[in-house]
Each structure stands twice: as C-alpha cells, then as structure tokens.
Amino acid sequence: MTKHRIYTTSFASVYPHYVAKAEKKGRTKAEVDEIIRWLTGFSQAQLEAHLASKTDFETFFAQAPELNPARAEIKGVICGVRVEEIADPLMREIRYLDKLIDELAKGKTMEKILRRQPAPAAEGAR
C-alpha cells in the first residue's frame, strides 16, 4: 500500500495556508502557532525548527513531544469525513489540525478550540 501524498508533503509548505486562512478571518499567526503547540507539544522554537527544516507531515507528528490527550474531543466533519471515524492514526492527526484551524477561522474562542474546561465556580459563590 502506498502512502498518502500528504504524509510526505512538507509541513512548511502547508503552514502558510493555515496562517492565511486564519488571517483572512481576522485571526493571527500567533493563534495558529498556539493551536499547533497545543496539539503536538512542540515549543515555539521546535515548531520553527520543523518549519525551517521542511519536515514532512509524517515526521512532524512522529516527533511531536506529546500529542494532547484532549484532541480526542475534536469531533466533526472535515473534507466530508468525520474526524473521529478516520481509521489511519496519522491521517486523523492531520485532520485534527485541519479541524482546529477551521474552528479558528470560523471565529471560535481559543478556549473552545483548545478544549479548555471552564474554571469551576468558587465554593459558596452564588
């Protein structure tokens, strides 16, 4: 079985499209970077090093320090396919990232995109 073309595509070649999609909707490159760091566990310096070295998607996700466990909460359709039903683990990671960038471009708050739980109300507060 041959690998899907996206696996050998340079992450750096797709990254500007993520940024452009976000900026076109009034969001920022910093927000795109925050999403990528949240998903992969890369530091900003590590992310920039992968961009500079033109790492392919397969290597990019294989070298991710810690894929965020909350990514399993990402649900919905991307490219006509439900992300939670994608069998191939690498394709699912790529589509998780696509879905997060879509949510950013659609105006969701960073708290919702990053699946942050609201702080519990203080005891006794009414």
Steps between C-alpha positions, in 0.01 A plus 500: 500500500637842409508790741257784458668796333438731798726282719806589293394861448708758684316642800666835416330500159151472656562722804466831305154383387397445864622851585335657194167331576512633857614852406233527230246464780669749733696248707878493548809293423561490877163327546586246228832432673326463837263241352789304347695512829190388695439207265860378472681609815770677297652819640499806274871444429439135407209599274717759324782244461259256329380778270861594414602140433188436288406191700234284333167441678585141591823604674341810651236299685738210577737743674228684693609500865151438638181485296234666711265240651210749470526473121267199525226754578534647148190396310338599175538485126806604304523441125171309519629248756433484874839544668412264783438221246833524315673164551854597399665659806724739304217619274286555811774721655525703179121540485489599868732787411288591197188500717661723764608752234145493358360573846740792535395640161133459596549729799498255790676617814842355577357347819251298296751411229752378757230307686570684824258431779358809669629551853258364758300762688645589838346318796221700652480742207143575396 
